[in-house]
Amino acid sequence: MLKMLADNNINVTERFQNAEQLWFWFVYSKSAQNGFIHHCANTKRPCELLDVETLITKLYLSGKLSDEQLKIMKKFGDKRRAPHQYIYSENKAAMLWKNAMDTLKDAANKKGWLID
């Protein structure tokens, strides 16, 4: 079906499965945009990088995301994995990550970027 739509030059927008997928796409795409990675995207997303950056900034400025959460999001976004709650050294980071992803999920759902 998607191949048929692509053959007819119809743009299909694919929403994100969850907040983590959105975040990892954002971090990866920002790296590609800055020339650190060769990036070739075939998927049209419901938002642009600037939209996500603006949303994160608004969440931070409104106090919904903390400095500590942003540091964890950046650190593990660069690693392309979430922190694991059962790894002792990542236990606190996993809690901060989960809370940050819940906040991002709520905001991204309101924008229609996630599949519910």
C-alpha atoms as a printed R data frame, in Angstrom:
    type eleno elety resid chain resno      x      y      z
1   ATOM     1    CA   MET     A     1  0.000  0.000  0.000
2   ATOM     2    CA   LEU     A     2  2.738  2.474  0.965
3   ATOM     3    CA   LYS     A     3  4.687  1.559 -2.179
4   ATOM     4    CA   MET     A     4  1.610  2.298 -4.247
5   ATOM     5    CA   LEU     A     5  1.186  5.663 -2.527
6   ATOM     6    CA   ALA     A     6  4.852  6.473 -3.031
7   ATOM     7    CA   ASP     A     7  4.579  5.557 -6.719
8   ATOM     8    CA   ASN     A     8  1.717  8.031 -7.038
9   ATOM     9    CA   ASN     A     9  3.863 10.780 -5.447
10  ATOM    10    CA   ILE     A    10  1.513 11.140 -2.483
11  ATOM    11    CA   ASN     A    11  3.303 12.351  0.639
12  ATOM    12    CA   VAL     A    12  2.696 10.020  3.555
13  ATOM    13    CA   THR     A    13  3.447 11.465  6.969
14  ATOM    14    CA   GLU     A    14  4.541  8.952  9.567
15  ATOM    15    CA   ARG     A    15  3.896  9.918 13.184
16  ATOM    16    CA   PHE     A    16  6.232  8.730 15.926
17  ATOM    17    CA   GLN     A    17  5.471  5.614 17.969
18  ATOM    18    CA   ASN     A    18  6.359  7.312 21.265
19  ATOM    19    CA   ALA     A    19  8.287 10.188 22.848
20  ATOM    20    CA   GLU     A    20 11.557  8.235 22.832
21  ATOM    21    CA   GLN     A    21 11.368  7.679 19.088
22  ATOM    22    CA   LEU     A    22 10.663 11.386 18.617
23  ATOM    23    CA   TRP     A    23 13.628 12.335 20.812
24  ATOM    24    CA   PHE     A    24 16.066  9.924 19.148
25  ATOM    25    CA   TRP     A    25 14.938 11.133 15.687
26  ATOM    26    CA   PHE     A    26 15.497 14.719 16.796
27  ATOM    27    CA   VAL     A    27 18.999 14.102 18.205
28  ATOM    28    CA   TYR     A    28 20.042 12.010 15.197
29  ATOM    29    CA   SER     A    29 18.658 14.520 12.713
30  ATOM    30    CA   LYS     A    30 20.351 17.426 14.483
31  ATOM    31    CA   SER     A    31 23.661 15.555 14.237
32  ATOM    32    CA   ALA     A    32 23.056 14.940 10.554
33  ATOM    33    CA   GLN     A    33 22.097 18.569 10.013
34  ATOM    34    CA   ASN     A    34 25.345 19.669 11.630
35  ATOM    35    CA   GLY     A    35 27.315 17.416  9.283
36  ATOM    36    CA   PHE     A    36 28.372 14.837 11.860
37  ATOM    37    CA   ILE     A    37 26.478 12.011 10.178
38  ATOM    38    CA   HIS     A    38 25.439 11.294  6.623
39  ATOM    39    CA   HIS     A    39 21.649 11.343  6.742
40  ATOM    40    CA   CYS     A    40 19.201 10.294  4.087
41  ATOM    41    CA   ALA     A    41 15.555 10.406  5.167
42  ATOM    42    CA   ASN     A    42 12.806  8.806  3.133
43  ATOM    43    CA   THR     A    43 10.154  9.320  5.773
44  ATOM    44    CA   LYS     A    44  8.165 12.523  6.088
45  ATOM    45    CA   ARG     A    45  7.524 13.381  9.728
46  ATOM    46    CA   PRO     A    46  4.667 15.469 11.189
47  ATOM    47    CA   CYS     A    47  7.108 18.085 12.498
48  ATOM    48    CA   GLU     A    48 10.370 19.770 11.641
49  ATOM    49    CA   LEU     A    49 13.503 19.878 13.781
50  ATOM    50    CA   LEU     A    50 12.770 23.479 14.699
51  ATOM    51    CA   ASP     A    51  9.291 22.462 15.908
52  ATOM    52    CA   VAL     A    52 10.804 19.934 18.334
53  ATOM    53    CA   GLU     A    53 13.485 22.375 19.451
54  ATOM    54    CA   THR     A    54 10.818 25.024 20.102
55  ATOM    55    CA   LEU     A    55  8.680 22.541 22.045
56  ATOM    56    CA   ILE     A    56 11.623 21.456 24.223
57  ATOM    57    CA   THR     A    57 12.504 25.112 24.870
58  ATOM    58    CA   LYS     A    58  8.914 25.910 25.897
59  ATOM    59    CA   LEU     A    59  8.812 22.892 28.208
60  ATOM    60    CA   TYR     A    60 12.084 24.011 29.792
61  ATOM    61    CA   LEU     A    61 11.079 27.654 30.174
62  ATOM    62    CA   SER     A    62  7.746 26.669 31.703
63  ATOM    63    CA   GLY     A    63  9.546 24.518 34.289
64  ATOM    64    CA   LYS     A    64  8.197 21.221 32.962
65  ATOM    65    CA   LEU     A    65 11.710 20.029 32.051
66  ATOM    66    CA   SER     A    66 14.670 20.644 34.356
67  ATOM    67    CA   ASP     A    67 18.350 21.227 33.590
68  ATOM    68    CA   GLU     A    68 19.076 17.777 34.961
69  ATOM    69    CA   GLN     A    69 16.488 16.149 32.710
70  ATOM    70    CA   LEU     A    70 17.825 17.955 29.641
71  ATOM    71    CA   LYS     A    71 21.364 16.782 30.445
72  ATOM    72    CA   ILE     A    72 20.153 13.186 30.690
73  ATOM    73    CA   MET     A    73 18.127 13.527 27.477
74  ATOM    74    CA   LYS     A    74 21.196 14.849 25.653
75  ATOM    75    CA   LYS     A    75 23.606 12.302 27.119
76  ATOM    76    CA   PHE     A    76 21.488  9.269 26.318
77  ATOM    77    CA   GLY     A    77 20.180 10.746 23.090
78  ATOM    78    CA   ASP     A    78 23.784 10.869 21.883
79  ATOM    79    CA   LYS     A    79 24.187  7.235 22.985
80  ATOM    80    CA   ARG     A    80 20.972  6.408 21.099
81  ATOM    81    CA   ARG     A    81 19.548  4.490 24.014
82  ATOM    82    CA   ALA     A    82 17.567  5.136 27.160
83  ATOM    83    CA   PRO     A    83 19.183  4.758 30.582
84  ATOM    84    CA   HIS     A    84 18.425  1.448 32.239
85  ATOM    85    CA   GLN     A    85 16.848  1.384 35.689
86  ATOM    86    CA   TYR     A    86 18.547 -1.894 36.616
87  ATOM    87    CA   ILE     A    87 22.056 -0.591 35.988
88  ATOM    88    CA   TYR     A    88 23.020  0.937 39.320
89  ATOM    89    CA   SER     A    89 24.958  3.857 37.858
90  ATOM    90    CA   GLU     A    90 21.995  4.718 35.576
91  ATOM    91    CA   ASN     A    91 19.188  4.305 38.105
92  ATOM    92    CA   LYS     A    92 18.673  8.010 38.827
93  ATOM    93    CA   ALA     A    93 19.085  8.870 35.139
94  ATOM    94    CA   ALA     A    94 16.384  6.319 34.263
95  ATOM    95    CA   MET     A    95 13.921  8.014 36.623
96  ATOM    96    CA   LEU     A    96 14.714 11.471 35.199
97  ATOM    97    CA   TRP     A    97 14.480 10.089 31.659
98  ATOM    98    CA   LYS     A    98 11.090  8.515 32.286
99  ATOM    99    CA   ASN     A    99  9.673 11.733 33.735
100 ATOM   100    CA   ALA     A   100 11.109 13.762 30.855
101 ATOM   101    CA   MET     A   101  9.690 11.350 28.259
102 ATOM   102    CA   ASP     A   102  6.273 11.496 29.958
103 ATOM   103    CA   THR     A   103  6.382 15.289 29.729
104 ATOM   104    CA   LEU     A   104  7.489 15.172 26.093
105 ATOM   105    CA   LYS     A   105  4.816 12.567 25.329
106 ATOM   106    CA   ASP     A   106  2.025 14.768 26.682
107 ATOM   107    CA   ALA     A   107  3.233 17.803 24.738
108 ATOM   108    CA   ALA     A   108  3.851 15.876 21.497
109 ATOM   109    CA   ASN     A   109  0.427 14.204 21.724
110 ATOM   110    CA   LYS     A   110 -1.214 17.632 21.856
111 ATOM   111    CA   LYS     A   111  0.639 18.504 18.660
112 ATOM   112    CA   GLY     A   112 -0.476 15.272 16.965
113 ATOM   113    CA   TRP     A   113  3.067 14.011 16.463
114 ATOM   114    CA   LEU     A   114  2.615 10.641 18.196
115 ATOM   115    CA   ILE     A   115  0.518  7.603 17.464
116 ATOM   116    CA   ASP     A   116 -1.739  7.139 20.473
